[in-house]
Amino acid sequence: MTELERQGAAARAAAGVLAMAGTVEKNRALEEIARALENGVEEILAANARDMEAARASGTRAALLDRLALSAQRIGGMAAGVREVAALADPVGESDWTQTRPNGLVISRRRVPLGVVGIIYEARPNVTVDAAALCLKSGNACILRGGREAIHSNRALAAVMSQALESAGLPGGCVSLVQDPSRESAQQLMHLDRYLDVLIPRGGPGLIRAVAKEASVPVIRTGEGVCHVYVDKDADPAMAAGIVYNAKCSRPSVCNAAECLVLHRDIAEAFFQKALPLLDQNHVELRCDKPALALLGDRGVPAQESDWDAEYGDYILAVRTVDSLAGAIDFINAHGTGHSECIVTDSYSAAQTFLSQVDAAAVYVNASTRFTDGGEFGLGAEIGISTQKLHARGPMGLQALTSWKYLVYGSGQVR
């Protein structure tokens, strides 16, 4: 048995214990984790410093360094997030449907944990804590496989949480970290179907597509974020400029940031007059098609065909002009990843057409795509943002980490 198989067996055993734990027990464990994070700040920061030093030495981009970096404030935020999860309603055991059949069978449906959740993710140590807390509250054990760039931070966080779980009377195996961050360990995890019930990749499009292609474990694709903002001919240019600026610049490295501006020709000039002063604050590079480039001159650069499908994660924005709402919808459906799409318009008819015809997990009218988030949607923390349609779509909160069990009561019926 390999080390990963031993982890899988331990997680499967822990999942059986956790599935029987009540809300009080799970919340007690979450409080222990929050307290342990607060008490372990120095140890966690020392580990993170090692990761940051290696990342800077390897020339990691500033946007990714920001995702990797921890501080006392961010660790405090992690602890607060764990307590927020504890305060959420426990979905396990909910029953929303009961029916008595003509033959006397009484059938009800009850929420149950998925079991063992595997998560493969990249340079965001906070995912280690967020994912563990959500899995724990929803009654699932989890096996976490972070990237090489955050290995020391993740080891410190996982050790703190495992000890806290044991202090709370639950198996430390409820949360385990794959210690080997190599490509081989990721591939092994993708085929750990004897122990894993589902695998969730979180990271760039390359990682997500590789996992979806390779894994024999059921996969929920999350976080592929080629998001668009379409500025309609009937938009308010000032509102549109503010929305585009927020969607691109508030945090460009996250999956709900806008990567492509789709612009109706009739409003392009008025929009740029309002938007350029804002985008210039962050030196946003504009990769433009020919009509946009004719308006912007040296302020833009010619777009390549690959720009229409690029997830930059940086201060770069592709700009595509269209002649109609239909053209915008066709372009977005062809190049989007099913994450979040926005129309800015004062036309009710255009807004409703966009809402009904654009195929994405979240579709916005006159609001930034940056709101696609479990907390902003009132779901609490999230395990990820699903861009597929089965078994979950959009921000995945606690309910998305459960399934159904049918309970059937009889009195001797046979068929």
N, C-alpha and C positions, 0 to 999 in steps of 0.2 A: 504494500500500500504506500503510495506517495504521500509527501507531506500535505499536499493540497487535498488529497482524498481523506486524510486524517482530519483536516479542518472541516471538510464536508460532512463527515460522519459526526463530528462533534456538534456542528451546526444543526444537523438533522435531529440529534438527540435534544439539543437545547430548544429547538422549535417546538418539540412535543411538550416540554415543560412550560414554555412561554404561552402556548395556545391555551393552556389551562389556567394561566394566571389571570387574576381579576384586575379591574381598573386600578384599585388601590395599590396593589403590588407593583404594577407597571409604573404608576406615577411615583411611587416611592423610589424605584430604581432610577427614574429620570431625574428626580431631585438629587439623588446621590451623584449622578453624572454631572449635573450642573455645579454642585458644590465642589466636586473633584477638579473640574476644569478651572474654577476660580482659585483653588488652592495650588494647582499645578502650573500656574502661569510661567514661572521662571524656567521650569524644566521644558515646557512646550516652546517658549521663545528661544531657548538655547538650541533646541533641535531645528527650529525654523531658520535660525541664523545660518546653520550649516547648509541648508537647502538654498537659501538666498545667495550665499557666497558662491556656491557651485553654479547657480543660474546666471549670476552676473559674469562669472568667468567664461561661461559658454556663449555669451552674447545674447541672452534672452531679451526679447522686446519688452519695452516698458509696460505695455498693457498687460502682458503675461506676468511680469514681475509683481504688478499690483494684485493680481489674482492669487499669487503664491504667498505674498507677505502676510504675516500675522503681527499683531500688536496686542498689548494688554487690553486695549479697547475692543479689538476684534474678538479676542477670546472671551471677554465679558459679554459681547454680543452673541457669541455661540451659546454661552450658558443661559442667557436670557431667552434665546431661541428654543433651547431644550425645555425651559419652564413653560414657554408658550405652547409647546406641543403637549406637555402634561395637562395644560388647562383645556385642551380641545376635547370635544366629546369623543368617547371611545366607540368606534364603529362596530367592534366585534360583539356578536350576540344580537345585533339589531335584527328585528323581524318586521318586514314591511308588507307581507302578503300571506294571507291564510285563506284556504278554500276548503269547503266540505263537498266532496264529490257525491254524485247520485248513489254510488255504492257504499257510502258511509265513510270512506277514507277521508281523513283530515290531513291536508298537506299545507305545510308552512315553509317559508324561505328565511334562512338565517345567514347573516354575514359571518364569515370565518376567515382567518388569516390565509395568505397564499402559501406560507410555509417557510422556505428558505429562499431569500432574495440575494442574488449576486449583483454587484454593482462595479463596473469598470469605469474609471474616470481619470481626468487629467489634473492639471496643476491648481487645484482648489482645495486646500486642506479643510475648509469649512464643510465641504461635502461629506467628509468623514463623520463629522458630528451630526449634521442635519439628517443624513441618510440613516445613521444608527438610531437616532431618536424617533424618526418616523416609523422605521421598521419595528422598533420595540413597542411603541404605543399601539400599533396595529397588530401586534402579536406575532411578528415574523422575526426569525433569526436572519442575520445578514452576513455575507462574506464580502469584504471590501477589497478591491484591488485598485489602488491609486497609482499614479505615474511615478517614474523614477525621480522626477524633479522635486517631488514632495515627500520622498520616502521617509526621511528622518522626522518631519512634522507628523506624518500619518502614524508612524510607529509610536510616537509619544502620545498622541491623542487616543489611539486604540488601546494602549496600555492603561491609560487613565480610566477609560470607560470600562474596560474589562474588570479592573479592580473594583470599580464602583458597583458594578453589577453583582459581583460576589459579595460585597458588603451588604447589598440589599437582599441577598438570599436567592438570586437567580444565577444560572450558569454563566461563567465568563464567555462561553462559546456562543452566547446570543449575539455577540458582536466579535468578529474576527477579521484580521487584516492579513492579506497575502503578503508575506515578508519579502518575497522575490519579485521585484518590479520588472523582470525581463519580459520580452515578447512571448517567450515560451510559457510563462506562467499565465499570461492572458489567454493564450490558445488552450491551455489545459482547462482553465475556468470555463471557457466557451463550450467545453464538451463534458462538463461535470454533471451530466443529466441524471446520474444516479442520486445526486443529493440536492441539486438546485431545482427549484420550481420555475424560476423566471430569472432572466438576466437583463439588467438595465444599463446601457452604455450612456455616459455623460461626458461630452467633450466635443472636439471638432468633427467635421463631417467625415474625415478620413477614418477616425476611430469608429464612429457609429456605423458607417457602411461596412467596414471590415468585420465588425461583430455580427451585424445582420447577415452577412454573406457566409461567415464561417461557422457560427454557433449551431450546435445541435440542441441546445437549451432554448426554450421559447424566449424571444427577445421583444422588449418594448423599446422602440426607437424614441429617443428624446433629444431635444436641443439643437437639431439642425435648423439654423436660423438665417435663411436668406429672406429677410423681411423687407417689404416695400411700403413706401408712402406714396399714394397717388394724389397729386394736386389737380383737382378738377377745374374746368374752365369757370365754374361758378363758385370757386373758393374765395375766401377772404385772404388776400396775400399775406397780411400780417399774421393772422392765425396760422396759416400754412407754414410760414417761416419759423414760428415758435415751435410748432409740432415737429417739423423736420429737424430743427436744431436739437431738441430734447431727445428725439428718437435716435439720432446719430451720436451726439456728443456727451450725453449725461453719463454713459458708461459704455464705450464702444466695444468692449471685449465680451459682452454678454450676448446670449443667443436671441434676446428680444430687441436688440438694437437694430435700427434700419441699416440696410446695406445698399439699397437701391431707391432712388427717387424717380418716380414716373410722373411726367409733367405734361399737361395739356399745352399744346403750342400756343393757344390763345392767351394763356396767363403767364407764360414763361418769363417774359421780360419783367412784368410787374412783380412776380415772385422773387426773381433774383435780386431786384432792388432792395427788397426787405430781408432776404435770407443771407446774402453774401456778407454783410457786416457781422452777422451772428456766426456763420461758419468760419469766417476769418479769425475769430477769437481762438479757435483751436486748429487753425491752419489745415482745414479739411481739404484733402485732395479730391477734386471732382473729375471723374473719368466719364467723358461725355460722348454722346453720339453727335453726328454732324450738325443737326439743327441747334442743339444746346451749345456746341463749340462755337458756332457762328455768333451766338449772343455773348459768350464769355471770353472769347479770344484767348489770350495767354493765361487767364485765370483757370482755364480747364485744360485737361490733357485728353488726347483721343482715346476712346474706350476700345478695348479688344473684345472679341466675341466671348472670351472666357469671363469678362467682367460681369456679364449678366447672370452668371451662376456662382459668383464668388461670395464667400463669407469671410470678410476681411478681418473682423475683430479689431479694427484700428480706425484712425481718422481718415477713412477713404470712403467715398460715396459714388456709386455709379449713377449716371443721369441718363434717362431714356425719355425721349419726347414721343407723344402720340397725338393722333388727330381726333380721338373720340374716346368715350367711356368704354365702349366695346373693345377698342384696341388696348386700353389699359388692362381690362379684365383678362383678355386673352394672353397678354404678355405676362401678367402676374401668375396666372394659372400654369403657364408654360415654364416659368423660371423660379417660382416660389418653392419652398420646402414644406408647406402646410403648417407653418408656425403661426405668424401674426401678420396681418395685412391691414392697411389703413387707407381710407379715402378722406380727403378734406374737401368739403363742399357745402354750399348753402342750399343745394337742390335736394329736396326730399326724395324725388323720383330717382335721382342718380344714386343717392345713399342706399335706398332700398334695393335697387338693382345690384349694386356692389355687394351688399350684405347677402343677397340670395345666390349670386353667381360665383363669388370668389370662394375657392375651396381651401379653407385653412381652419386650424383649431380655434383661432380667435380673429374676429374681423371687426375693425373699429370704424366709427364715424367721428371725425373731428377730435381725436384723442391719440396720444402717443402710443406706439407699440410697446413701450417700456412698461406698461401696466400688466403685461402677461406674466403673472407671478402669483404663486399660491397665496401669499400674504395679501396682495392687492385685491385678489378675488375673494377674500374672506375665507379661504380654505386653511389658513395657518401656513406652516412651512410646506415645502413641496419636495418630492423625491426627484422631480424633473418635469419637463414640459413635453408631453407626448405629441409627436407629429404624425402619428398613425391613427387608425380608427378602431383597432381592437388591441387590447382589451380596455384601454383608456385613451382619452384624447384631451389635450390641453394640460394645464397645471395639474399634477397628480398629488393630491393630498392623501389623507389617511384612508378614505373610502376606496381609492384606486389601488391600495395595497391589500385589499380583501377580495374574496370571491363569495359565492353563495353555496350553501348546503341546503338541500331539501329534506325536511323532516316529515315523515309519513307515519301517521297513527292509524292502525287498523283494529279490527275486532274479529279476525279470522278470515278476512276476504281472500279469495283466490281468483285467478283469471284463467 
